Amino acid sequence: MTGNPSVSCLDELPIRDELRGKSPYGAPQLDVPVQLNTNENPYPLPEELVARIAERVTEAARELNRYPDRDAVELRTQLARYLSRTAGHTVALEQVWAANGSNEVLQQLLQAFGGPGRTALGFEPSYSMHALISRGTGTGWLSGPRNDDFTIDTEAAVATIAEHKPDIVFICSPNNPTGTAVSQETVLELYEAAQAARPERGALVVVDEAYGEFSHHPSLLPLIEGRPTLVLSRTMSKAFGAAGLRVGYLAAAPAVVDAVQLVRLPYHLSAVTQATALAALEHTDTLLGYVEQLKAERDRLVSELRAIGCEVTASDANFVQFGRFDGAAGSHAVWEALLARGVLVRDNGVPGWLRVTAGTPEENDAFLDAVRAVTKELKEKSD
Ligand SMILES: *Cc1c(COP(=O)(O)O)cnc(C)c1O
C-alpha cells in the first residue's frame, strides 16, 4: 500500500511551502446576543423581498437541469444600471463582472494579473483577505505604510511603489478595519506611480469599495474612465444586507472583464445566486434606506464613543475603530470583557484598537452600555 493513511496533521501533508504554518481567515462565529464583529447588515431582508426571491428562485429551479447563464448577462446589466444610477458614472454591461462575493472577484483578478513571480502591494492595516488571496494565488505580498491616523501616507506610498514596482496595488476605501476613506487625489497619485513604475504595460490598481455606499464621499467609480488598469470592486454583502448571498462585482475597462473570464470557472455563478441577486436589485431603494439608517447609527457610535472618552478613527464605513487601549494585550482584554457582557466586536490585531459594526439602535445601545461599564472597570483598576 502506498500513501500514509494516518496523516492527520496539516504539516505532514505535501502542501505548498507558502501555506505551511499559516492560519485560515477566521472571524469567530460565536452565538452571543449582540454580534457586531463581521460588518454584516443587521437588518434582515424585508418580507416582500424574501417573497420575490422565492418567486424568482422557483422560476430558476424549473431550469436547474441546465447550466446557468455563464456570463450572467442579466445580472451584470442590472449591476451596471445600479452603479450608473448611484455611483456617479455610467457603466455598461461590458465593464461589469460578477462572482461569488467580491472575494472571488479579487481572486480572479489575482489569478489573471498576479501569480508566481509577481507581487501585490497593500497599505496595512487593511482587509486581511488581500494578503491571503495573494498568497493563495502564489502572488508575493508587500505591506505598505500608513500614517498614525491610518490615512495613507501618499509620499511614502509612491516611494514604495517606485521601489518595489508591484504588479497589483490594493487601495481599500473606505478601509477595513480602520473606516478611513481614501481621497480621489491619493488614488490618482498612486495610480500614476504604479503606471510609471511599470512603463511597459502598467500595473493593476484595485480599489476595494466594499463599503462605498456608507461613505460620506462619492464613489471612486468615475476614476475608471480613461484608466485601463483601474478596477473598482464592490459587493452585495454589506449595503444590500446580503452577506449570505455571495455576490460581488467589479467595474473596469472591458478588457479587464475579458481577462478575468480567462480564469473564472465555467458556470461559476449559480442560477439560484443570479436569480436571488436580481430579486434583491429590484428592491434597491428599500435596501439603500437601511443604509441611511446605518450611516446615522455609525455617526452616533462615533460621537458617543468619543463622549465616553475613547479615541475613534473617522469612519466612512458601517463600522467604527475605537481605542486606544494599552497595546495588543489591552485591546484583547477589552474584547474579552465586552464578550463577557454578551457583545462580540472584532479584534483585527491592530494593537490598542478594536472594531465595532454599526448594528440596530438597540444593539448599539447595548454595545455602548457595555463599553461604559468596561472602561469604568478599567479606570477603577488603574486608580
Ligand atoms: C466584507 C468585505 C468584502 C466583501 O467580501 P464578499 O466576498 O463580497 O462578502 C470585500 N472587501 C472588504 C474590504 C470587506 O471588508
The ligand as an SDF file (V2000), in Angstrom:
LIG
                    3D

 15 15  0  0  0  0  0  0  0  0999 V2000
  -16.5760   42.4990    3.6370 C   0  0  0  0  0  0  0  0  0  0  0  0
  -15.5370   42.9030    2.6820 C   0  0  0  0  0  0  0  0  0  0  0  0
  -15.5560   42.4160    1.3840 C   0  0  0  0  0  0  0  0  0  0  0  0
  -16.6960   41.5700    0.9660 C   0  0  0  0  0  0  0  0  0  0  0  0
  -16.4090   40.2990    0.6560 O   0  0  0  0  0  0  0  0  0  0  0  0
  -17.5490   39.4310   -0.0110 P   0  0  0  0  0  0  0  0  0  0  0  0
  -16.7640   38.2930   -0.5190 O   0  0  0  0  0  0  0  0  0  0  0  0
  -18.1660   40.2520   -1.1030 O   0  0  0  0  0  0  0  0  0  0  0  0
  -18.5290   39.0880    1.0650 O   0  0  0  0  0  0  0  0  0  0  0  0
  -14.6060   42.8500    0.4780 C   0  0  0  0  0  0  0  0  0  0  0  0
  -13.6830   43.7480    0.8390 N   0  0  0  0  0  0  0  0  0  0  0  0
  -13.6530   44.2520    2.0800 C   0  0  0  0  0  0  0  0  0  0  0  0
  -12.6520   45.2780    2.4100 C   0  0  0  0  0  0  0  0  0  0  0  0
  -14.5630   43.8290    3.0320 C   0  0  0  0  0  0  0  0  0  0  0  0
  -14.4920   44.3030    4.2840 O   0  0  0  0  0  0  0  0  0  0  0  0
  1  2  1  0
  2  3  1  0
  2 14  2  0
  3  4  1  0
  3 10  2  0
  4  5  1  0
  5  6  1  0
  6  7  2  0
  6  8  1  0
  6  9  1  0
 10 11  1  0
 11 12  2  0
 12 13  1  0
 12 14  1  0
 14 15  1  0
M  END
$$$$
